[in-house]
Amino acid sequence: MDRLELKGNWNIIKGRLKQKYGNLTDDDLRYEEGKDDELIGRIQKKTGQSREEIINYIRSL
């Protein structure tokens, strides 16, 4: 996976992810620089969506 551009708009992205997937918590969406794969994995586990679906959704925001 190439790097997602999360850093600058993370609060907006996080809010939209929580709207779409109501079962995500702040802990699930905790972003740490360089740990994009871990973040996507947490979202995948909670939502049941594929990695590609999550990445495509984030990129569409």
Beta strands, then each sheet from edge to edge (+ up, - down):
end
